[in-house]
Amino acid sequence: MRSPEDMRIIQIDITNACVHTCSNCSRMCGHHKKPFFMDFKTFKQAVDSLDGFEGTIGIMGGEPTLHPEFERFTRYLASKYPKKEVSCLIEPTDDFIRNLKYEEQMVTEQYYEKAGDNARVSGPGLWSSLISKYGDYYELIQDSFLYQCVNDHTISCYHQPVMVCRKDLDVPDDEWIEMRDNCWMQMNWSASITPKGAFFCEVVAALDMLFDGPGGWPIEQGWWKREPKDFAEQLHWCEWCGLALETRSRDANEGIDDVSETFYERLRTVDSPKLKKGLVNIYHKDESEDKSLIRHNQYHDKEVNRLGADNTSIYPKGFCLIIVQGKGACEEDIQSTLESAKGQFSKIEIIRDSEPLGRRIINDNIAFGNKSYVVIAEAGIEFAADFVESMKKYVINPGVLHILNANTESENGLPELIRRVLDSSLKIYLYNTSARALAGYGRDRLYDLSDLDSLSNIWDQHKTVTITNDVLANRKVHKKTDILSGTRYVVYGAGQFGKKAFDLIEKANSETIFFIDSNGEKWGSTYLNRDVISPSDALKRCGEYDKVIIAALAYHDIRKRLLAEGFSEDDIIFPVYLIEE
């Protein structure tokens, strides 16, 4: 076992309410007659108690976005640990998971613990199943969280049984102690805080909540520095947890929990709704069972499987249009824009030259409804026939003002979105009526807006994005950092990701010149028949290669180290798909 101080993550479980009842959920969702919702006082106390903890402070559920005070909780956590980096999810993306994974690696750092070196993100984290509430809070989430672990549970993923008593499987005491003390959950994941206190293990915390146990340690500064010798008062819950055992996993989408006989009877005592529905299976160990279904800490074969193709919770549902009659535009120009827009936009309004811009925008925004995406186009713009359908394929940050550039030609196979009719000075803006910039500016000031340039001044610069067809075509982050043919590479990381990079470089008909590694014990050795050298020695040989590929989890930390050594930022790339498996 290990101290919470040595963990990558400590969770704050703000609710166990969830829209899912997955098989073998670590929070036993579906078994509670009534979910809990942490109060703000306890949440603030929890966040404050973790002052000095260097890992990720997670907001967890259930589904945390279901908490009625999710926004208040998030803003408080962000105030204590402000996000300094601008999210790469500012721009539209048609590859949300890879962009999210890329952003995670941009802030991942190396740290060193008693058990060896590891990688973690220091700051706020969110665990979510990407329900519609996530889409409602999209801007806030991207502004606030450094790390996000998302999984919409639409693609098969496997959960090991939690509610299995080792005594029901006849595991003797001497074997059990060793298994318990090396449990993969406690060694790889998180301690937790619930409304009932602080716990050395997140599953122990969930068991205490389900069975109304005695609670955890007081939520006070430094509780997380406790060591395994201090866990005695909570260890009795381990007897009721099956994660340290060798048991077969089940697809989470089946919604059936595997529990041992003693646990089955205990679920009766809490009047479990899931038990009443017949969604509980009594688990019996079978020596002939498929060993491939014994999956410790493995939910998906690939990270990209965390978002199903049919999940539309974070995609725009539709667009409204405001046509503005700019200077020099005539009725014919208005009609040409209107004609190209018909059948695409859910609602269309026209602001003629004599009407006050700001007041009409406000009134139209109200008419369109909160959280609506609005396009403002000056008369004379013609939209491509599939403009709206094309834009619906992108996750669009509702807090950003998008300035659409009307390209005259389409490249990379992307359909042309907009065609110019008058001249290149015509403006096309895209925004969401729920944007924080609008809310913060004030209705009275919005009324006084005289032109579209005044509208753009409301947004901070880092939340204003110019979009062209080429920008949209390159929204897949891995496209920008692809491994190219005919290129000489150096790979940072003589390990599993380094091997993957090496294979992909060969597949691209390129060459790996040598490896770099941060571990001095590897310097002077070879890996895959290539030399392994230090960063400083690699810099001396800069004429031998074209690019450095970072093939390691701690991208942020390694990148800083390379820049400090004197490497050029243009020479460093990170193909995010190296780590998606």
VODO-581672 format. One record per residue (C-alpha): residue number from 1; residue in three letters; chain; x, z, y. Coordinates in pm, whole numbers. Each point is the difference from the previous one (the first is absolute). Layout:
BEGIN
REC  NUM  ala  A  X  Z  Y .
...
***
This chain:
BEGIN
REC  1  met  A  0  0  0 .
REC  2  arg  A  102  -29  360 .
REC  3  ser  A  -72  159  333 .
REC  4  pro  A  -243  -177  236 .
REC  5  glu  A  292  -10  242 .
REC  6  asp  A  166  -258  -227 .
REC  7  met  A  -307  -223  -27 .
REC  8  arg  A  -48  -334  172 .
REC  9  ile  A  -362  88  86 .
REC  10  ile  A  -221  300  66 .
REC  11  gln  A  -371  -78  8 .
REC  12  ile  A  -276  150  211 .
REC  13  asp  A  -322  -50  -200 .
REC  14  ile  A  -261  -23  276 .
REC  15  thr  A  -290  -88  -233 .
REC  16  asn  A  -82  -83  -359 .
REC  17  ala  A  -292  -223  98 .
REC  18  cys  A  52  -349  -137 .
REC  19  val  A  -191  -323  -59 .
REC  20  his  A  171  -33  -339 .
REC  21  thr  A  -15  206  -317 .
REC  22  cys  A  312  -144  -163 .
REC  23  ser  A  104  83  -353 .
REC  24  asn  A  226  306  -11 .
REC  25  cys  A  17  50  376 .
REC  26  ser  A  266  253  102 .
REC  27  arg  A  -257  158  238 .
REC  28  met  A  -277  6  -266 .
REC  29  cys  A  -231  -192  233 .
REC  30  gly  A  -348  -23  -144 .
REC  31  his  A  6  348  -154 .
REC  32  his  A  -78  193  320 .
REC  33  lys  A  -364  71  72 .
REC  34  lys  A  86  -6  370 .
REC  35  pro  A  319  -133  163 .
REC  36  phe  A  204  208  243 .
REC  37  phe  A  104  -103  351 .
REC  38  met  A  293  188  151 .
REC  39  asp  A  -67  145  347 .
REC  40  phe  A  224  -87  292 .
REC  41  lys  A  139  351  34 .
REC  42  thr  A  129  -10  -357 .
REC  43  phe  A  134  -352  45 .
REC  44  lys  A  189  95  315 .
REC  45  gln  A  137  305  -181 .
REC  46  ala  A  109  -223  -289 .
REC  47  val  A  180  -249  224 .
REC  48  asp  A  168  275  200 .
REC  49  ser  A  114  175  -321 .
REC  50  leu  A  202  -309  -95 .
REC  51  asp  A  215  8  313 .
REC  52  gly  A  353  -79  -117 .
REC  53  phe  A  -102  -178  -321 .
REC  54  glu  A  190  -330  -3 .
REC  55  gly  A  -223  -210  -225 .
REC  56  thr  A  -343  -157  25 .
REC  57  ile  A  -295  215  109 .
REC  58  gly  A  -291  -169  -173 .
REC  59  ile  A  -372  0  73 .
REC  60  met  A  -166  -25  -338 .
REC  61  gly  A  -341  6  -168 .
REC  62  gly  A  -223  -96  -170 .
REC  63  glu  A  -26  -261  268 .
REC  64  pro  A  130  158  325 .
REC  65  thr  A  -171  -250  231 .
REC  66  leu  A  -334  145  -114 .
REC  67  his  A  81  325  180 .
REC  68  pro  A  -220  20  313 .
REC  69  glu  A  301  121  203 .
REC  70  phe  A  252  -250  -139 .
REC  71  glu  A  79  -133  348 .
REC  72  arg  A  56  348  142 .
REC  73  phe  A  224  95  -293 .
REC  74  thr  A  201  -322  28 .
REC  75  arg  A  53  36  373 .
REC  76  tyr  A  126  356  -42 .
REC  77  leu  A  243  -99  -276 .
REC  78  ala  A  120  -296  206 .
REC  79  ser  A  52  224  304 .
REC  80  lys  A  239  214  -206 .
REC  81  tyr  A  175  -298  -157 .
REC  82  pro  A  -45  -301  231 .
REC  83  lys  A  60  -345  -143 .
REC  84  lys  A  276  -163  201 .
REC  85  glu  A  15  -334  -179 .
REC  86  val  A  -245  -279  85 .
REC  87  ser  A  -201  -91  -309 .
REC  88  cys  A  62  -341  -154 .
REC  89  leu  A  -376  5  -59 .
REC  90  ile  A  -49  -63  372 .
REC  91  glu  A  -17  -370  -84 .
REC  92  pro  A  -263  -155  -231 .
REC  93  thr  A  97  -9  -365 .
REC  94  asp  A  -134  -168  -311 .
REC  95  asp  A  231  213  -216 .
REC  96  phe  A  -91  355  96 .
REC  97  ile  A  165  186  -289 .
REC  98  arg  A  337  -173  34 .
REC  99  asn  A  1  57  375 .
REC  100  leu  A  -84  365  -60 .
REC  101  lys  A  280  27  -255 .
REC  102  tyr  A  240  -168  240 .
REC  103  glu  A  -89  245  275 .
REC  104  glu  A  53  293  -238 .
REC  105  gln  A  352  -117  -78 .
REC  106  met  A  76  -37  371 .
REC  107  val  A  -31  378  36 .
REC  108  thr  A  120  116  -344 .
REC  109  glu  A  313  213  10 .
REC  110  gln  A  237  140  -257 .
REC  111  tyr  A  8  373  -58 .
REC  112  tyr  A  188  223  -238 .
REC  113  glu  A  -146  278  -211 .
REC  114  lys  A  112  226  -282 .
REC  115  ala  A  -106  -258  -258 .
REC  116  gly  A  191  -285  169 .
REC  117  asp  A  -64  -261  268 .
REC  118  asn  A  -341  -152  63 .
REC  119  ala  A  -195  -181  270 .
REC  120  arg  A  -286  119  215 .
REC  121  val  A  -185  -52  328 .
REC  122  ser  A  12  286  249 .
REC  123  gly  A  -333  24  182 .
REC  124  pro  A  -376  -45  -45 .
REC  125  gly  A  -137  -167  -314 .
REC  126  leu  A  -347  -110  -112 .
REC  127  trp  A  -149  -47  -348 .
REC  128  ser  A  -310  -222  4 .
REC  129  ser  A  -213  -222  -223 .
REC  130  leu  A  -60  -248  284 .
REC  131  ile  A  -372  53  42 .
REC  132  ser  A  -192  -120  306 .
REC  133  lys  A  92  320  185 .
REC  134  tyr  A  364  -103  -22 .
REC  135  gly  A  -94  -321  181 .
REC  136  asp  A  -183  204  265 .
REC  137  tyr  A  316  204  65 .
REC  138  tyr  A  241  -292  -40 .
REC  139  glu  A  157  15  346 .
REC  140  leu  A  39  378  -12 .
REC  141  ile  A  154  -13  -348 .
REC  142  gln  A  259  -265  89 .
REC  143  asp  A  86  191  318 .
REC  144  ser  A  42  333  -178 .
REC  145  phe  A  131  -23  -357 .
REC  146  leu  A  354  -86  -99 .
REC  147  tyr  A  -86  -17  -370 .
REC  148  gln  A  -316  -114  -174 .
REC  149  cys  A  -79  12  -370 .
REC  150  val  A  -308  -217  -45 .
REC  151  asn  A  -187  -100  -313 .
REC  152  asp  A  -354  -136  5 .
REC  153  his  A  -37  52  -377 .
REC  154  thr  A  -149  -346  -57 .
REC  155  ile  A  291  -115  -217 .
REC  156  ser  A  81  172  -327 .
REC  157  cys  A  222  304  41 .
REC  158  tyr  A  66  274  -251 .
REC  159  his  A  -46  373  37 .
REC  160  gln  A  134  250  -247 .
REC  161  pro  A  -246  275  -108 .
REC  162  val  A  23  307  221 .
REC  163  met  A  -253  233  -162 .
REC  164  val  A  171  51  -334 .
REC  165  cys  A  108  348  -116 .
REC  166  arg  A  325  0  -190 .
REC  167  lys  A  -133  264  -242 .
REC  168  asp  A  -276  -239  -104 .
REC  169  leu  A  275  -242  -104 .
REC  170  asp  A  190  277  -185 .
REC  171  val  A  309  -24  220 .
REC  172  pro  A  211  311  -80 .
REC  173  asp  A  123  232  275 .
REC  174  asp  A  369  -90  -24 .
REC  175  glu  A  -69  -375  31 .
REC  176  trp  A  -259  54  270 .
REC  177  ile  A  227  192  239 .
REC  178  glu  A  254  -281  1 .
REC  179  met  A  -272  -264  45 .
REC  180  arg  A  -166  196  282 .
REC  181  asp  A  325  58  186 .
REC  182  asn  A  76  -375  -10 .
REC  183  cys  A  -351  -124  81 .
REC  184  trp  A  21  -342  164 .
REC  185  met  A  -272  85  250 .
REC  186  gln  A  175  306  139 .
REC  187  met  A  344  -164  -15 .
REC  188  asn  A  -105  -326  168 .
REC  189  trp  A  -296  77  221 .
REC  190  ser  A  -143  265  219 .
REC  191  ala  A  -79  355  87 .
REC  192  ser  A  -335  38  174 .
REC  193  ile  A  -206  196  250 .
REC  194  thr  A  -377  42  -45 .
REC  195  pro  A  -250  219  186 .
REC  196  lys  A  91  266  -258 .
REC  197  gly  A  372  13  74 .
REC  198  ala  A  333  -160  -85 .
REC  199  phe  A  110  -100  -351 .
REC  200  phe  A  324  -111  -165 .
REC  201  cys  A  -184  -292  -168 .
REC  202  glu  A  -286  -222  118 .
REC  203  val  A  -176  10  -340 .
REC  204  val  A  22  378  -13 .
REC  205  ala  A  -167  -1  343 .
REC  206  ala  A  -280  -226  -127 .
REC  207  leu  A  -60  214  -310 .
REC  208  asp  A  -22  312  215 .
REC  209  met  A  -260  -173  218 .
REC  210  leu  A  -212  -129  -290 .
REC  211  phe  A  -14  333  -184 .
REC  212  asp  A  -11  222  308 .
REC  213  gly  A  332  164  -76 .
REC  214  pro  A  174  274  194 .
REC  215  gly  A  146  -243  252 .
REC  216  gly  A  356  -75  99 .
REC  217  trp  A  265  151  220 .
REC  218  pro  A  -79  76  364 .
REC  219  ile  A  35  -311  218 .
REC  220  glu  A  288  128  210 .
REC  221  gln  A  326  -135  131 .
REC  222  gly  A  258  -44  -275 .
REC  223  trp  A  -230  35  -303 .
REC  224  trp  A  143  -329  -129 .
REC  225  lys  A  348  151  -36 .
REC  226  arg  A  -111  199  -305 .
REC  227  glu  A  199  -69  -317 .
REC  228  pro  A  -119  -30  -364 .
REC  229  lys  A  67  370  -56 .
REC  230  asp  A  -280  65  251 .
REC  231  phe  A  -260  -217  -178 .
REC  232  ala  A  -107  259  -260 .
REC  233  glu  A  -339  81  154 .
REC  234  gln  A  -102  -368  -12 .
REC  235  leu  A  153  -106  -332 .
REC  236  his  A  -307  98  -203 .
REC  237  trp  A  -167  -320  125 .
REC  238  cys  A  266  -208  -180 .
REC  239  glu  A  -160  109  -327 .
REC  240  trp  A  -306  -202  108 .
REC  241  cys  A  190  -312  104 .
REC  242  gly  A  94  -278  -242 .
REC  243  leu  A  238  -202  217 .
REC  244  ala  A  314  144  -160 .
REC  245  leu  A  -129  -106  -346 .
REC  246  glu  A  39  -329  -183 .
REC  247  thr  A  -356  -133  28 .
REC  248  arg  A  -144  -349  31 .
REC  249  ser  A  -122  -119  339 .
REC  250  arg  A  -332  -163  82 .
REC  251  asp  A  -94  -273  245 .
REC  252  ala  A  -122  179  313 .
REC  253  asn  A  -283  -248  42 .
REC  254  glu  A  -172  120  -319 .
REC  255  gly  A  -96  320  183 .
REC  256  ile  A  28  212  -315 .
REC  257  asp  A  205  320  -17 .
REC  258  asp  A  190  95  -315 .
REC  259  val  A  -8  378  -44 .
REC  260  ser  A  92  235  -280 .
REC  261  glu  A  -266  210  -176 .
REC  262  thr  A  69  325  187 .
REC  263  phe  A  -9  -185  330 .
REC  264  tyr  A  -328  -167  -94 .
REC  265  glu  A  -161  341  -35 .
REC  266  arg  A  150  119  327 .
REC  267  leu  A  -151  -296  183 .
REC  268  arg  A  -340  125  -111 .
REC  269  thr  A  60  324  191 .
REC  270  val  A  32  -186  331 .
REC  271  asp  A  -304  -219  -75 .
REC  272  ser  A  211  -317  28 .
REC  273  pro  A  -208  -301  117 .
REC  274  lys  A  234  -237  -182 .
REC  275  leu  A  -42  192  -323 .
REC  276  lys  A  -379  -16  37 .
REC  277  lys  A  20  -379  38 .
REC  278  gly  A  185  -30  -331 .
REC  279  leu  A  321  -123  166 .
REC  280  val  A  227  244  -185 .
REC  281  asn  A  174  -76  -330 .
REC  282  ile  A  147  270  -224 .
REC  283  tyr  A  365  -88  -49 .
REC  284  his  A  157  24  -345 .
REC  285  lys  A  367  -73  -52 .
REC  286  asp  A  50  -293  -236 .
REC  287  glu  A  352  -62  -126 .
REC  288  ser  A  -86  -365  -64 .
REC  289  glu  A  -118  -64  357 .
REC  290  asp  A  148  -276  210 .
REC  291  lys  A  324  138  144 .
REC  292  ser  A  -12  -254  284 .
REC  293  leu  A  -293  195  144 .
REC  294  ile  A  220  306  54 .
REC  295  arg  A  78  -64  366 .
REC  296  his  A  157  275  205 .
REC  297  asn  A  -14  -66  373 .
REC  298  gln  A  -95  -366  -48 .
REC  299  tyr  A  -326  -120  153 .
REC  300  his  A  64  -369  71 .
REC  301  asp  A  235  -259  -138 .
REC  302  lys  A  57  -126  356 .
REC  303  glu  A  -51  146  346 .
REC  304  val  A  -196  -309  106 .
REC  305  asn  A  -273  99  -247 .
REC  306  arg  A  -118  277  230 .
REC  307  leu  A  -247  -223  188 .
REC  308  gly  A  -254  -215  -182 .
REC  309  ala  A  -81  -350  122 .
REC  310  asp  A  -367  89  48 .
REC  311  asn  A  62  305  222 .
REC  312  thr  A  -117  -99  349 .
REC  313  ser  A  8  349  155 .
REC  314  ile  A  295  -81  226 .
REC  315  tyr  A  -88  -361  79 .
REC  316  pro  A  -217  -115  293 .
REC  317  lys  A  -361  -62  -93 .
REC  318  gly  A  -68  -246  282 .
REC  319  phe  A  76  -98  358 .
REC  320  cys  A  -196  -23  324 .
REC  321  leu  A  89  -245  276 .
REC  322  ile  A  1  20  378 .
REC  323  ile  A  52  -334  175 .
REC  324  val  A  138  39  352 .
REC  325  gln  A  -36  -279  254 .
REC  326  gly  A  342  1  162 .
REC  327  lys  A  102  -172  320 .
REC  328  gly  A  -33  -374  -25 .
REC  329  ala  A  -223  11  -309 .
REC  330  cys  A  -334  -176  8 .
REC  331  glu  A  -318  18  -203 .
REC  332  glu  A  131  -267  -234 .
REC  333  asp  A  300  221  -83 .
REC  334  ile  A  -229  292  -80 .
REC  335  gln  A  -207  -217  -229 .
REC  336  ser  A  305  -137  -187 .
REC  337  thr  A  114  356  -76 .
REC  338  leu  A  -351  105  -90 .
REC  339  glu  A  -47  -293  -235 .
REC  340  ser  A  321  76  -193 .
REC  341  ala  A  -99  368  -30 .
REC  342  lys  A  -354  -43  -131 .
REC  343  gly  A  -55  124  -354 .
REC  344  gln  A  324  199  1 .
REC  345  phe  A  -48  297  232 .
REC  346  ser  A  -266  262  -61 .
REC  347  lys  A  -87  7  371 .
REC  348  ile  A  100  -211  302 .
REC  349  glu  A  -24  88  369 .
REC  350  ile  A  98  -207  304 .
REC  351  ile  A  145  140  325 .
REC  352  arg  A  -33  -254  276 .
REC  353  asp  A  230  -20  296 .
REC  354  ser  A  -236  184  234 .
REC  355  glu  A  -47  305  -227 .
REC  356  pro  A  216  318  19 .
REC  357  leu  A  236  -13  -299 .
REC  358  gly  A  49  371  -60 .
REC  359  arg  A  -367  97  9 .
REC  360  arg  A  -97  -280  -238 .
REC  361  ile  A  277  87  -243 .
REC  362  ile  A  -114  361  -8 .
REC  363  asn  A  -363  -95  -51 .
REC  364  asp  A  85  -257  -266 .
REC  365  asn  A  223  248  -183 .
REC  366  ile  A  -291  244  -14 .
REC  367  ala  A  -230  -275  -123 .
REC  368  phe  A  249  -106  -266 .
REC  369  gly  A  30  356  -125 .
REC  370  asn  A  286  239  -59 .
REC  371  lys  A  284  -121  -224 .
REC  372  ser  A  -86  -367  61 .
REC  373  tyr  A  276  -260  28 .
REC  374  val  A  -41  -203  317 .
REC  375  val  A  160  -330  96 .
REC  376  ile  A  11  -86  370 .
REC  377  ala  A  70  -368  57 .
REC  378  glu  A  16  -193  323 .
REC  379  ala  A  -230  -301  9 .
REC  380  gly  A  173  -313  -125 .
REC  381  ile  A  138  149  -320 .
REC  382  glu  A  -126  -155  -320 .
REC  383  phe  A  15  209  -318 .
REC  384  ala  A  88  -148  -337 .
REC  385  ala  A  -296  -15  -236 .
REC  386  asp  A  144  279  -217 .
REC  387  phe  A  136  221  279 .
REC  388  val  A  -205  310  -88 .
REC  389  glu  A  40  -42  -377 .
REC  390  ser  A  376  -34  46 .
REC  391  met  A  23  315  214 .
REC  392  lys  A  -207  201  -250 .
REC  393  lys  A  287  -36  -249 .
REC  394  tyr  A  225  217  216 .
REC  395  val  A  9  375  44 .
REC  396  ile  A  -16  32  379 .
REC  397  asn  A  93  319  181 .
REC  398  pro  A  -307  86  212 .
REC  399  gly  A  213  178  260 .
REC  400  val  A  201  -308  94 .
REC  401  leu  A  -73  -266  260 .
REC  402  his  A  75  -336  -160 .
REC  403  ile  A  79  -296  221 .
REC  404  leu  A  -69  -314  -201 .
REC  405  asn  A  228  -293  64 .
REC  406  ala  A  -175  -333  -50 .
REC  407  asn  A  256  -200  -199 .
REC  408  thr  A  -42  -375  12 .
REC  409  glu  A  145  -43  -348 .
REC  410  ser  A  -40  197  -320 .
REC  411  glu  A  300  82  -221 .
REC  412  asn  A  58  174  -334 .
REC  413  gly  A  -334  -120  -133 .
REC  414  leu  A  -205  235  219 .
REC  415  pro  A  -318  -157  139 .
REC  416  glu  A  10  -64  371 .
REC  417  leu  A  -198  278  168 .
REC  418  ile  A  -37  -113  359 .
REC  419  arg  A  35  -328  188 .
REC  420  arg  A  68  -34  371 .
REC  421  val  A  -247  -205  201 .
REC  422  leu  A  114  63  355 .
REC  423  asp  A  355  133  32 .
REC  424  ser  A  243  257  -135 .
REC  425  ser  A  -95  265  256 .
REC  426  leu  A  -333  73  -172 .
REC  427  lys  A  -28  355  -133 .
REC  428  ile  A  -144  123  -330 .
REC  429  tyr  A  -9  375  -63 .
REC  430  leu  A  -99  189  -312 .
REC  431  tyr  A  -69  372  4 .
REC  432  asn  A  -221  264  -159 .
REC  433  thr  A  -258  197  194 .
REC  434  ser  A  125  324  -162 .
REC  435  ala  A  356  -37  135 .
REC  436  arg  A  144  323  139 .
REC  437  ala  A  128  -193  303 .
REC  438  leu  A  -356  -82  104 .
REC  439  ala  A  -128  350  -63 .
REC  440  gly  A  284  154  196 .
REC  441  tyr  A  -30  -235  296 .
REC  442  gly  A  -353  108  88 .
REC  443  arg  A  -325  -187  50 .
REC  444  asp  A  9  25  378 .
REC  445  arg  A  340  -170  20 .
REC  446  leu  A  -102  -264  -254 .
REC  447  tyr  A  -294  -93  221 .
REC  448  asp  A  243  -100  275 .
REC  449  leu  A  204  -249  -207 .
REC  450  ser  A  9  -333  181 .
REC  451  asp  A  186  -228  -245 .
REC  452  leu  A  151  -20  -347 .
REC  453  asp  A  349  91  122 .
REC  454  ser  A  -143  332  115 .
REC  455  leu  A  -136  55  -352 .
REC  456  ser  A  345  -47  -156 .
REC  457  asn  A  146  262  234 .
REC  458  ile  A  -211  271  -167 .
REC  459  trp  A  205  -12  -321 .
REC  460  asp  A  349  140  -47 .
REC  461  gln  A  258  -272  -47 .
REC  462  his  A  72  93  -363 .
REC  463  lys  A  -369  -43  -79 .
REC  464  thr  A  -23  -350  143 .
REC  465  val  A  83  -278  -248 .
REC  466  thr  A  15  -376  54 .
REC  467  ile  A  -128  -186  -305 .
REC  468  thr  A  80  -358  -94 .
REC  469  asn  A  -69  -190  -320 .
REC  470  asp  A  361  55  -97 .
REC  471  val  A  -28  377  54 .
REC  472  leu  A  -300  14  -233 .
REC  473  ala  A  171  -219  -257 .
REC  474  asn  A  295  240  -15 .
REC  475  arg  A  -191  329  -18 .
REC  476  lys  A  120  60  -354 .
REC  477  val  A  298  220  76 .
REC  478  his  A  194  -110  -305 .
REC  479  lys  A  -8  -359  124 .
REC  480  lys  A  211  100  299 .
REC  481  thr  A  264  162  -222 .
REC  482  asp  A  -3  -234  -296 .
REC  483  ile  A  308  -67  -211 .
REC  484  leu  A  112  -351  89 .
REC  485  ser  A  180  -267  -200 .
REC  486  gly  A  358  -96  70 .
REC  487  thr  A  82  337  159 .
REC  488  arg  A  279  251  -67 .
REC  489  tyr  A  -134  354  -33 .
REC  490  val  A  139  349  -19 .
REC  491  val  A  -233  253  -164 .
REC  492  tyr  A  -11  359  120 .
REC  493  gly  A  -92  210  -302 .
REC  494  ala  A  169  -21  -339 .
REC  495  gly  A  -307  119  -189 .
REC  496  gln  A  -340  -114  -130 .
REC  497  phe  A  -106  -171  323 .
REC  498  gly  A  348  -150  32 .
REC  499  lys  A  -43  -157  -343 .
REC  500  lys  A  -335  -142  105 .
REC  501  ala  A  152  -141  320 .
REC  502  phe  A  286  -150  -203 .
REC  503  asp  A  -245  -178  -233 .
REC  504  leu  A  -208  -133  290 .
REC  505  ile  A  312  -127  176 .
REC  506  glu  A  102  -192  -312 .
REC  507  lys  A  -355  -135  -36 .
REC  508  ala  A  21  -131  358 .
REC  509  asn  A  326  -183  -84 .
REC  510  ser  A  196  229  228 .
REC  511  glu  A  293  232  -68 .
REC  512  thr  A  64  374  2 .
REC  513  ile  A  355  49  130 .
REC  514  phe  A  27  376  -60 .
REC  515  phe  A  -194  328  16 .
REC  516  ile  A  13  280  256 .
REC  517  asp  A  -98  355  -90 .
REC  518  ser  A  -12  335  179 .
REC  519  asn  A  130  182  -309 .
REC  520  gly  A  377  22  34 .
REC  521  glu  A  39  50  -374 .
REC  522  lys  A  -108  -361  -52 .
REC  523  trp  A  257  -150  238 .
REC  524  gly  A  266  -196  -183 .
REC  525  ser  A  -223  -54  -304 .
REC  526  thr  A  -206  -306  -92 .
REC  527  tyr  A  -375  -53  -40 .
REC  528  leu  A  -136  -318  -159 .
REC  529  asn  A  356  -134  8 .
REC  530  arg  A  18  44  377 .
REC  531  asp  A  218  243  197 .
REC  532  val  A  -163  313  142 .
REC  533  ile  A  156  100  332 .
REC  534  ser  A  -61  222  302 .
REC  535  pro  A  -190  -113  313 .
REC  536  ser  A  319  10  208 .
REC  537  asp  A  186  -221  -247 .
REC  538  ala  A  -297  -238  -9 .
REC  539  leu  A  16  -40  378 .
REC  540  lys  A  365  -106  -29 .
REC  541  arg  A  -106  -280  -234 .
REC  542  cys  A  -284  -124  224 .
REC  543  gly  A  124  -360  -18 .
REC  544  glu  A  -78  -17  -371 .
REC  545  tyr  A  -381  36  26 .
REC  546  asp  A  -300  -94  213 .
REC  547  lys  A  -251  287  -42 .
REC  548  val  A  -18  358  -122 .
REC  549  ile  A  -303  85  -214 .
REC  550  ile  A  -105  365  -7 .
REC  551  ala  A  -119  58  -356 .
REC  552  ala  A  -79  372  17 .
REC  553  leu  A  -291  226  94 .
REC  554  ala  A  161  164  302 .
REC  555  tyr  A  0  -316  210 .
REC  556  his  A  -14  181  335 .
REC  557  asp  A  291  231  -78 .
REC  558  ile  A  216  -278  -145 .
REC  559  arg  A  -74  -233  289 .
REC  560  lys  A  110  266  251 .
REC  561  arg  A  317  55  -200 .
REC  562  leu  A  84  -371  -5 .
REC  563  leu  A  -65  -39  372 .
REC  564  ala  A  223  301  69 .
REC  565  glu  A  275  -166  -205 .
REC  566  gly  A  -22  -307  225 .
REC  567  phe  A  -223  -238  -197 .
REC  568  ser  A  -226  -231  202 .
REC  569  glu  A  -374  64  -20 .
REC  570  asp  A  -55  -374  -54 .
REC  571  asp  A  209  14  -316 .
REC  572  ile  A  -209  271  -171 .
REC  573  ile  A  -315  -89  -192 .
REC  574  phe  A  -242  194  -219 .
REC  575  pro  A  -216  -202  -243 .
REC  576  val  A  -285  247  -40 .
REC  577  tyr  A  -113  -152  -331 .
REC  578  leu  A  314  144  -161 .
REC  579  ile  A  -169  342  -11 .
REC  580  glu  A  -364  -91  -62 .
REC  581  glu  A  27  55  -375 .
***
